[in-house]
Each structure stands twice: as C-alpha cells, then as structure tokens.
Amino acid sequence: MSLQIQMLGTGSAFAKSYYNTSALIHCQGRKVLIDCGSTTPKSLHEIGLTPDQIDGIVISHIHADHVGGLEEIAFRLLYLHNRKKIKLFITEALAGTLWENTLKGGLYNPIEGFHSLGDYFEVHLIEEHLPVLILPGLTFEYIPTLHIPNKLNYSFFINKRIFYSADLKFNEQLLLEEVFQKRNCHTILHDCQLGGKGYIHATLAELLTLPTPLQERIYLMHYDDTMSNYIGQTGSMTFLHQHEIIDLPE
C-alpha cells in the first residue's frame, strides 16, 4: 500500500513564513486533508490542487489556524465545482461548534437553502476512540487530548501506528506509554513550541526530555518563524517543512 503525508503548512497560529499547520494524506491515489487553516487553500493552489480533488477533510479542533480555510473551500465547491460535496470527518460535538460559532456567519443562506454544515459537506460524525475507515487503506482514530482547558481537541492515530498530535500540551505519559510502548508508533508528527512556557503546546525543551529512541520517531511541526535558529538543536527529532512529502511505512 502506498501511503504518504505532505505538509501543506508547518507553522504555528502566529507564524507568517510557514503557513498554518495542515497535512495532506496520499493513499492509493486519493487524498485526505488534515485540518484546513486560513492559509491551506493557498497552499493547495501552490501544489496544483483544487478543492474538488480532495476526497475528505479531517478536523482536529476549531481554532482558525485549523479551520479558517473551510469557508473558502465550501464556497469554491458550491460555485466553482457544481455544488460538489466532499466528506468532512468530525465528532458530533465539534460539528455543532464549527457551524454555530465559526462558519454560520458566512455560510448561512436560508434563501438559497443553506442552513447547516451538511448543506456544504458530506458530514461523517466520528466517535472517539474508535478507528474509522476514512478511505480504503486509511483509518483514523480520534483521541481526546488537552490543548486549551475546556475546549474540545483531538489527536489522531492513523492506521494504528502513526500519531498526529494536531495541537497538544506536553503529555509525557501519552507519548511514552500509549504512543511509544503500547502502540509502537513508527511515525510521530508533533506540534512544537520553540521557546517559552508550554501553556497550550509542547515545548521543544519538554520534548527533548523524552528518551532518544522515542525522539528518533518524532517529526516537529506547528513551530514559529524562528525555526531556522533551532536547526541542530532538536536532539534526535526532525523538523518538517512545508510541502515536504514523507513516505509512511505500512
């Protein structure tokens, strides 16, 4: 099976040079988008893809750097691609928040019959802790994780042995016991705050406390514009770069 991940952006919410962190999974000729921040449509354009060429979108949480591009995607599918609906994978609780608090202001149009998220996307409601077949050969498992207190946030296990953190406060127990020891994930894509205190993201200093065999499996994303100053200072971990394609083992 051919499985690749391509980073459409690798930057933090405030980064100006690296675009919002989002990724494109390539699986058997089909494509699934992980999150869709404000800069994601531009990044798709830069690699020559239009929204109708995407087979699905997976949403981790409702911050603008992860969902701010969905309105553009919805309108382009509606007006430029003959009202095509693509699959949107999201938990029921996130779906309500996404529509009511983020997208409704721009997309609600009762005169033309657009009242809900399902009028723009083929919505698939996902249960937590249950691996779901997104495409042939591609499963996602939604794991509730802590980013900002009292706000829903999910990380993903992809095909059981790939971990994608989205946004995550440092959780040594999760990484060591669940990701590394129990699931033996061979690839870990983890957000990384380069400096300061880790109020809502894992910091580089915290991730550097992890054992070397675990660090060797970690790719760093969601960093700020000072990333180039930290090259060579990430232990056994590796920075991801925008539009970089990584082959994922089966």
N, C-alpha and C positions, 0 to 999 in steps of 0.2 A: 504494500500500500504506500502511495506517495503522500506524505504529509509535510507541509512547510508552514512556517509562520513568517509574515512580513510586517515589519513595524511601519505603520503609517505616520506615527509620531512617537517621540520618546521623552517629551518634555513634561514638566510639572504644570500645574494650573497657571502659574505666573511666568513660565518660560516664553521667550519671544523668538528664540532661534531654532527650537527643535519640534514645534507643533505639539498639540495635545497628545498624550499617550493613547494610542489605539493600535489595534493589530488586525491583520487580515490572515485568516487561516485558509490555505490552499489544500484541498483534499479531493483527490480523484477528479480534477478538472472543475471543481466547484469552489465557491468562495463564501466564507462567513466572516463577518466583521465583529470584532470585539470592541464594543463601545463606539461612540460617534460624537466626538467633541466638536467644538466650533471650527477647528481647522481641518477636520477629517475630510470634508468634501473637497477642499483644495488639494489635499494630499492624494486623494483618489484621482483627481484630474491630472496631477503630475505624473502618475504612473499609467495613465491612459485608460482608466476605468470609469464608467458611468454607473449611476445607481441601479439601473435595470440589470447590470451584470453581476450584482451581488445577490447571493442566494439566501442570505439571512443575516440578522444582526442580533448579537447577544449583549444584554445590558447588565452592568455590574451595580451601578448606583446612579443617583440623579443629579450629581454636580455638573455644571455647564461644560467643564472640560471633558466630560464623558458622554453627555447627551445634547450638547448645544448645537450640533450639526443635524439633528434629526428633522427639524422643521424644513430645512432646505432639501433634505433627501425626500421627505414626504411631498413637498410641492413639485419637485422635479419629476417624481414618479407620476404624480397626478397630471401635470400639464405637458410634460415633455415625453412621457413614456406611456401614454394611453391608459392612464389610471392603473398601471400595474401595481400590484401589492406584493411586497416581499415579506418573508417571515420575520417576525420580531419575537425573540425569546426573552421572557421576563417573568419574574414572580408576580403573583396577583397583587400583593401589597405595593410593589414598585410600580406596577402598571397604573394603578389609580393615582398615585402621586405624580407620576410622569405626565399624565394627561391633565389633571386638575391644576397642578402647580407649575408646570413647565410649558407644555405645548398648547393647551387650550386657548390661551390668549391669541395665538397666531393662527391656529388651525381650525378653531370652531367657526363653522359657517352653516347655520341651520337652513338658510335659504336654498343652498345647493345640496343639503342633506348630509353635511359633515358634522357629526355630533360627538364622535368618540375616536379613540385610538384605532379601533377596528375598522373605521372608515378609510384609513390610510394604509394600514399594515395588516398582514395576516398574523394576528396575535396568538402566540402559543404560551400559555401560562405554565410555568415551571415550578415544580415542588422542590423544596430544599432537601439536600442530602440524598437525592435520587438521580442516578445517572440517566440522562435522556439522550436518545439518538437524535442528533441535530441533522445530520446528513449520513448517508451510507459511509461507514468507516469513521464517524466522528461523534463522540459522546462528550457531553458537558455535565458536570455535577456542581450545583450551586452550594457553596459553603458560607453560612453567615460569618462574617469577620468584623472586627472592630476597626473603624476608621474615625468617625466622629460619634461621640456618645449619643444614643437615642436616635440615630439615623440609620436606616437600613443600608447595608453594604454587603457585597458578596465577592468572594474569591472563587476561582474555578479549578477543578480537576478536569483536565482534558484527556480523554482516552485513558483515564485512571492514573497515568504516570507522568503527566505534565501538570505543573502547578503554575497558575497565573494569578498573581495577587490583586490585580487592579490597584486599589488603594488600601493600605493596611498598616495599622500601627504595629510596631515590632512585637512579635509573638514567638518567643524562643521555643515554647512548648509545642506550638503548632508545627513549626519548621522542623524541629528535631524529632519529635515523637510521631507525628502524623505524616508529614511530607517526606521526611528522610527515612525514618526507621520502619514505620508500618507500611507505607505505600511505596517506598523505594523509588520516588520520582527521579527520573533521569534528567529532566529539564525543569528548571525553576526560573520563572520570569517574575522579578520582584521590583516593586517601586522602591526608590531610594532618595531620601532627603540628604543632600551632601553635607550640610552644616546645621548648627543649631540644635535645639532640643526636639525630640520626636513626639510632639503633642498629638499629631494625627497621621504621621508616616514613620516608617522605619528609617532610621538614620544610617549613614554609612558606618559610623562608629559602632552602632549596635550590631549591624550585620557582620562587621569584622570580628566580633566576639564568637561567631559560630565556628565550629571545627572545620579544618581545611577540606576534608572530604565532602562536606556539605557545600562549602563555598565554591568548590570546583564545578558544581552543577548550577550555579546562580548566574543569571544574566540580569543586569541592572537597567531599569527604565524609570520614567517619571522623575527625572532629575532637572535641576535648574540650569541657567545659562552659564554657570561657572564650571560645567562638566570638564572642559579641557584642562583645567587646573588640577584635576584629580586623576588624570591618566597615570598609571603606575602606582597608585595609592589605594587600590581596591582589593588588596590581598590576592586570593585566587579567583575572585569574581571578575566578570567581563561586562563592559558597557555594551548595551545595544545601541544601534544607530538607525536613524530614520531611513526607511525604505530597504533596510537590510533584510535579507531572506535567510532564514535558518532552516536547515533540514532537521526534522524531528524523527528520532528513532521510533520504531513500532513498539 
